[in-house]
Amino acid sequence: MKKNLIILHCNDIHGDFLPHRGAFGLFEGGLSRLSGYVKKVRAEEKNVIFANAGDMFRGSVIDSEYMGLSTIELMNMLRPDVTTVGNHEVDYGLAHLLFLEKCAKFPIINSDLYITLNNSRLFTPYINLEVGGMRVMFIGLLTEEVISSTKTERVIGSHINVAEAAKEVGIIADNYRTKDTDVLVLLTHIGIEKDRELASMLDPDWGVDMIIGGHSHTFMDEAEIVNGIPVVQAGTGSGQIGRFDIVYDDELHKITDLKWSLKKINESTAPTDPLIDQLLEKYKSQTDAKYHRIVTGFARKLTHPTRIQETEMGNLYADLLQEDSSFDIMMMGSGAIRKKAMGPIVEYQDMIENTPFDDQLWMLKVTGEEFRRMVFYIMRDEAWEGHTEFYQFSKGVRIVYRKSTHTLEELSFNGKPVLPDDELLIAMQTYHYLNFEQFFNVPLGPIKDRMRPRVVATSVNNIVEEYFTTHQGLDAHVEGRIVILD
């Protein structure tokens, strides 16, 4: 007997709660229409599962103001059948995440976060969902970047590479996948490159049927097949949803047909959900008074179109944090700037949403040789996939890198070549300092011996807000600080 199964999935919503005007004038996205689409499919079809592959949090003042509680309440109304933990789920701390899990009315799974003292898992590693007489098993896997976000929480560990994650899948499949399991799905938050790598390592006898991923914000036209396993992801935000249409044969005990597509969420494809509209309006009315005040005005709209090149907003932020400071060079994480464009009018909400990761600013003293090695590692091949940390540099820095020959053709500061014995004071946010060796491939020990790294500001956004409110008509341009050849 053949049965139909539909699996809907989203990932990396990042607080994209409200609709926006699209290219053709249609309202696109928003949780209300995303919920409307899911409800519509659930009403029209049998055997529907809705899964979320992580990163519900961050990106919206509604999320930040309530430290994720608002997001959990909204997701409770969206009613996913299963979700997994993304790296931004730990932004408010592991203890707070465990509190939010108790507030969730949907299951949150993860197989590889554990307490180091006794090796106990923090979350339920898998779930079996019964739909239409079929048992669908989901296993949750998280990106190794969760370690980057929880460096200060030493009781928490994670499997930090794909080979160990694959082994964990095998352990769970061998122990808990039974003859009653009809479909096995990996619900991951490790990025498309790691998903491909993971798929290539999976033993066919483990019976993994598909990988539904997140983290790298990858938009796909069709599923990628790796080692016979479809690998998919649904971009980022609430403007689209992934959909598997599956035919399962009971007698053959296998999937006989599988189609995947990425569905647009807009006013022509999805109705609104009035309950979510009502809840969003409640939160919005409470945050509008606080967040809709004008902080500054730019000379024009400034852009940050991609994280892997020099940008206007990257230069603006790096420069304002370096100005009147005690350090020479600000290294602003490209991923810390969240908007692709901002201005010319900048409200407090824009400012907070653009740099939501408000933490301390650390100063370190490095040699010219260490700085060269840091820059060279930033420019490695993986960077151009957008999956590694990339940086915006304050004024005076010039980097010329040739991709084809992996050559750093110029590294200068204030018009002079950076020499091996030079000493430079650099600054970066806490997240990057705590993961210094991982992100820059340079030992931190000798740097600490040279000068104890110290906090020079307790809040990046305090500096940004003060600078914005005392400067009007701010402008910035791409100046050739970072030049990528070939």
N, C-alpha and C positions, 0 to 999 in steps of 0.2 A: 504493500500500500504506500502510495506517495503522499507526502505531506508538505505543505508550504510553510516557510518560516521567514519572517522579516526581522532583520536586525538594523535598527536605526542607531546612529552614533554621532557624538560631537566631542570636541576636545578644545582646550585652551580658550574657554569663553572669556576669561579675564575681565569679568565685570562689564561685558558688552551687553548691558541690560536694555538699553533704549534704542528704538529704531532710528534710522538716518536716511536721508534722501540719497538714492543711488544715481548712477550715471544717466538713467533714462527717466528720472523723475519719480520713480516708484519708491515707496518706503521699503527699506530693506532691513532685515535682522530685527533684533530686540527679543527679549525672552518671551514676550507676549505671543509673537507670531511663531517662535520656535515651539512653544508649548502648543499653540494652535495647530501646527503641522503634525506634531506627535499625536495629539488627541484625534485629529482627523484620520490619520492612518490607523490608529487603534480602533476607531469606530467603523472604518470601512473594511478592514482586513482582519483575518484571524492570525493568531500566533505571532504577536509583535513583541519584540524586546527593544528597550531603549537603554543604551549604555553611554557612559561618559568616561573619556580617557584622561581625566585629570586637568588641573589648573582651572578650577572654578574661580579662584580668588585673584585679587589685584586688578588694577586697571580702572577702577571706578571709585569715586568718593563715597558712593553708597556702600561699597564693600569696605573701604578703609575706615570710614567713620564708625562702623559697628564691628570692626575686626572680624569680618567674615560671618557674623551671626545673621546679617541681612541676606547674604548669599545663600546660607543654609536654608533660611526660611523660604526664599524664592525657589531654590532647588527642590524643597519638599513639595511645592506646588507643581513643579515640572515633573516630578515622580519618575526619575530614572530607575530602572530595575536593578542597575548595578553601576558603580563608579569606582575608579581607582584613584590613588593619591598622586598628585603632580608635585613637582618641586616647589611651586608657589603655595601649596597647601601648608607648608611648614614655615611660611614667612612670619607668622605671628607666634611661632614657637611650637615645639612638639606637645607641650602640656596643653596649650590652647587648642591645638588640632584634635587631641583626644577628647577635650571638652566638646568641641564642635561635632565630633563623631556621635557623641551621645545625643546631640540635638537633631541629628539627621534621621529622617524617617525612611531612608533608603540605605542599602548595604554599601559599605566602603571596603574594598578588598585590597590587600597588598601582601605579597609573599616574601619580600626581602628586606623589610625594615625590622630590626630586632633589638632587644635589650642586650648589651654586650656582657652584662654581669652573669646572665644565666641562659643566654641564647634564645630567649623566648620571643616569639613574633609579637609585634605591636598590634597587628590587625589580622583578621581572618584572611588566610591566603587565597581562598577560592570560594566560589559559590556555585551551586547547582540550581538552575532555574527550570521549572517544569512548565512547558507550554505545549498544548495540543498533543499530549501523550509523548512528547519528546523531552529529553533531559539535556539541557545546554549548560556546559561547564565553563566558567570564566576564571582565569588566573590573573592576578594583578601584579605588574612589575613596574618599578620606579627607576627613573634616571639616576645615574651615579651622582648627579649634581646635588641631590639631597644632602650628601655629605658636605658639600660646599656651603650649604645654607645652615648647617647645624654643627659647625666646628666647635662651638662652645658647649655642646651637649654631648659629653663624652660617653654617656651611657647608651647612646644610640649608635647603631651600626647599620650597614647595608652591604649587600653584595655589590662590589664596585666595578665589576667588568662584565662584559656580555657572556663570556665563557661560564662564569659562576652563575649568572642569571639563567643560562640555558640548563645548567646542571640542576638548578632549583626547579625548573619546569619539569625535568625528568623525575625528580624526587616526588613531586606532587602528583604527576601523571601515574607513576608506578604505584603510589600508595592509595590514591583516591579516585583515579579514573577506573571505572568498572564497565562491565558489559552493558550496563544500563545507560552509560554515557553515549549520547548520540552525536553531539557536536562539541568540540573543544576550542575555545577562543582565548587567545592571549590579549588582555587589555593592558596596554603598556603606555608608559610615559618616558620614553628613552630617545625619541627622535628617529627620523626616517632612516638615517644611515645605520644606527644601531639596530633598528628593526630588521633591516636587510641582513646585517651580520648575524643577528639572533636566529632569523629564519634559516640561514645556511647551516647553523649548528644543530638544529633540532633533528632528533632521531625520528624517522617516520613511524616507528612503533609507538611513539608517545601519542600519536593521533591528533596533533594540532591541525585544525582545519583553517584557521585564519588568524591574522594579527591585526588588531585595531589599535592604532597608536596615537600619540600626541607629542608635544614638546617642541618640535621643530617648525610648527605652523605651516606644514606642507599642504598646498592645494594640489589635488591630483585630478586628472581627467579620467583615469582608469586605474584599476588595481594593478599593482606590480606583483608578479608571480616569482617568488624566490624559493627554490628547493620544493617546488610544487605547492607553496603556501601563498595565498593572496595576502598582500600587505597594503593597508590603507590608512589614510588620515584625512581629516576634514578641515584642514586649514586652521583658522583661528577666528574667534568671535562667534556671533550668533546668526550670521548671514547665510549659512549653509548647513546642511546636515548630510552625513553619509548614509547610504542605504544599501543593505544586502538583501536581495531577493533569492531565496534558497529553496530548492526542492530536495527533500530528504526521502530516501527509499527505505521503508521499514524492513523489507525482506532482504535487501542487499546490505542493510545496516551502514549506509554511507550517503553522502551528498552526491546527487546525480546531476544537478544543475545549480549554478551560482552566478549571479550577476551583481555587479556593484556600480553605483552611480552616486554623484554628488549633486544633491538637490538644493536649488536656490530657495532661500526663505525671504519672501517679499509679499506685498499685498495681493499679487495675482496668484500666488501658490499656497498661501497659508492665511487662515483667519486669525484674528486676535483672540486672546484668552482674557475675558473681562476680570477674572479673579486676580490674575497676575498684574493686569493694568491697575487695579485698585490698590494692590500691595505696593507696587512701584510708586504710585502717586503719593502714598503715605510716606515712604522713605524720601522721595524727591522733595516733598514739601518741607520736610524737616531739615534737609541739607541745603536747600536753595538759599535760605536766609544767610547761612554761614558762608557758603562757597561762591555765591554769585555777586561778589564785590570785585571791582576792577583793581588789579594790582599794578599794571603798567600798560603802556602802549608801545608796540614795536614800530619801527619805521615802515615795515611791511610784513607780510607773512613769511616766517622763517621755516625751513624744512629740515627734516631728518629722514630721508626716503629709505635708507638702508643702514644697517649697522656695520657694514664692512667697507666703508669709505669715509673720508672726511666729509662732514656736513656742516651746514650753517648753524644749526642749533648746537651741534657738538662743539664747535668753536666758541659760540657764545658762552656756554656753560663752563667749558674748560677755562676760558679767559676770566670770567667773573670770579671763579673760585680761586684763581691764582693771583688776581689783582690785590695789591697791598698785603700779600701773604708773606710768610717766612720761608717759602719754598720756591724752587726755580720752575718746576714743571708740574702741571696738573694732568694726571692721566684719568680721564673721565670714561667710565665703562660705557660703550655704545649702547648696550642693552639696558642701561639705567635710564636712558631717554626713551620714553614709551610712545610719544606721539610722532606721527610722520610730518605734521605741520602744526604750527601754533602762531597766533596773532592775526592781524595787528593788535586787536584788543585782547588782553590777557586777564582773565578772571582768576581768582584764587583757586577755583576748581581746576582750571586748565593747568595751573602751576603744579598742583598736588598730583593730578593724574599723569602729568608728564614725567615727574620724578617721584614716584611713590615709595622708592626704597630709601627712605630718609635715615641715614646712619652717620657715624662719626667719620672724620677725615683724619687719615694717618700720614705722617711725614717720615720718610726714610732717606738715608744717605747711601747712594750707590756709586760705584765707579763707572767710568765711561765704558769699560769692557762689559760690566754687568748690564748696563743700560742697552748696549748693542745686542747682547744675547737675549735680553727681554724682548726687544723690538723684533729681532729675527724670529723668535719663537711665536710671537703674535701673528706674524705674516706666513706661517706654515700653510701647507696646502689645504688642510681642513678648514681654515678660516674662510675660504671662499665659498664653502657650503653654508656658512652662517651658523655653524654649530659650535664655535669656540668663542672665547672672550676676545673682543676687539675693543680698541680704545680711540678716544678723541684726545688730542694733545693741545695744550695751551700754546700761545704765541711764542715764536722763537724756534720752535722745533720744525725741522724739515727732514722727511723720510722719503727716499726714493728706492723702491723695491721692484725688482724684475722677477715676475713669476716663472718665466720659462727657464731661467738659469738659477732660480732660488738665490739671487744675489741682492744684498743690501748695498746699492750703489752709492747712496749718500745717507749719512746720519750727521746732522749738524744742529747746533744750538746757538742762536743769536749770530748766525752767519759764519760760525767757526766749526770745523769738523770736531766731532766728539772723539777725543783721544782716550786710549785705554786707561791712563792714570788720572784722568779728570775725575772730579767728584761733583755729583749732582744731587740736589735735594728734590725728591719727587714726592707727590702726594696722591693718595687713592682712598676710596671708601673702604669701610671695614670689611665688607664681603670679599673684596679683592685682596686686602691685606691678609685676611685669615686663610686665603687659598693661594698665597703668593707663589709657592714652589710649583703647585699644580698649574697655575695660569701662566707663569713666566719661565718655568724650567731653569730657575736660578736658585741656588741654596740660600736660605734666609739667615743661617747661622753667622756667616762672615759679615753680613750687613748689620745684624744686631750687635756684633762685636765692635764694629766701627762706630756706631752711634745707636743708642737705644731708640727704636721707633717710638714715636709719641703721638698722642692725639692732639691735633691743632685746632679742631673744631668739633663740637659735640653734635651738630645738626647741619647737614648740607642744606636742607631747605630753609633753615633760619638765615643762612648767608644769601641764598637765592632770593628769598622774599625781601630781605632788607635791600639788596642791590636793585631788584625790580622796582620797589616803591620809591627809591631815591634816584632812579634814572628813567627818563622817558625817551621815546624815540630810538630805542636800542636797535642796532643793526649788526649783522655779521655776514661774512661771505666765505665761500670756499676759496682758499688762498694758495693751495699747493703745499700745504703742510704734510699731507700724505699723498704721494704720487705712486700709483701702481701701474707698472708697465707690462705690456703683453697681456 
